[in-house]
């Protein structure tokens, strides 16, 4: 039984939990309870991964004031500390979301 659970778990990229694996095995004709699958997964250290759908949070359709673009893609300078640019990005890791900020002088 553990081999069937392992096969479904890894075939589905280590995402499904005991309930979903139990349903998948029942569809294939193997009657197995959710608690049995959960026990096998716990015994082997297999945990389901929750995959959240991406949700865009930026709303560019507004009447709020927007900062003026004073740099206007002109990055040439004669001294340091005259023009700075920065950006941020989000990186998804096994530990959660990490935020990366880059700053150029």
N, C-alpha and C positions, 0 to 999 in steps of 0.2 A: 504493500500500500504506500509506503514512504517513497518508493521509486516513482509511482504515478504522480504523487503530490509534487515531488521534486521536478519532474518533467514539465508539469503545467506551470509551476512557479517560474522556472528559468525560461521556458518557451515564451512567457509573457513578460520578459524583461524585469523580473523580480518586483512587479507592481501589485498583483492581486493578493488579497488577504484570504483568510480561511473560508469565509462565506462564498466568495467568488470562485475559489478553486473547487469547493464542494459542489457548487452548481455546475461548473464546467465538467467535472467528472460524472455527475449524474446524467448530463446530456450525452455523454459518451457511453453510458450504460453501466458505470461503476457506482453502486450505491454506497456512499460514505457520508457520515455525519460531519457537520461543521466543527463540532468539538474534537472529533478524531483528527481532522485536518489541522486544527489549531494546535493540538498536542504534538503532532508530527513537526509542525513548523517551529514550535517553541523548542522542542528537543534538538532541532538542527540549527537553531539560531536564525531562521529565515523570517524576516519582517517585511510587511507590505510597505510600499512607498506611496504616499499620497501625492498625486500629480494635480496641481491646481491649474486651471485654465488661465491664460493671460488676459488681463483686463486693462485696457488703456485708461489712464487716469487724466491725461492732459486734455483740457478743453480750450481749444484755440478760438472758439467762436464766442467772443465776449466783447464788451465795450469798455473794458478796464484799460487804464493807461499802460503803454508798452515803452520800455526804456529805449532811448534813442541809440542808433547804431553809429557811435562817433568814430569807431575804428575803421569801418567800411572796407574791410579786407586789406588795409594798408598796414603791413607789419614792419616796415622799415623804421629804424630809429638811429639816433646818433649816440645815445647814452643808455646805460642800464636803468631799469625802473621807470621807463617812460610809458611802456605799453605792456599790459598783462592780459593774458587770455586764459580761460579755464573751462573745464567741462567735467561732468560727472557721468558715471555709468554704474549699472547694477550687475553684479555677477552672482549667479545662482550656484551655490555649493551644497555639499551634503549637510553642512552645518546651518544652512539658511542663506539669506541674501547678504552679500558683502557690497559695500559701496566703495568705488574707486574714484578719486578726484585727481585730475591732472592740471598743473598750472605751469604756464610758460611765460618767461620774462623776455 
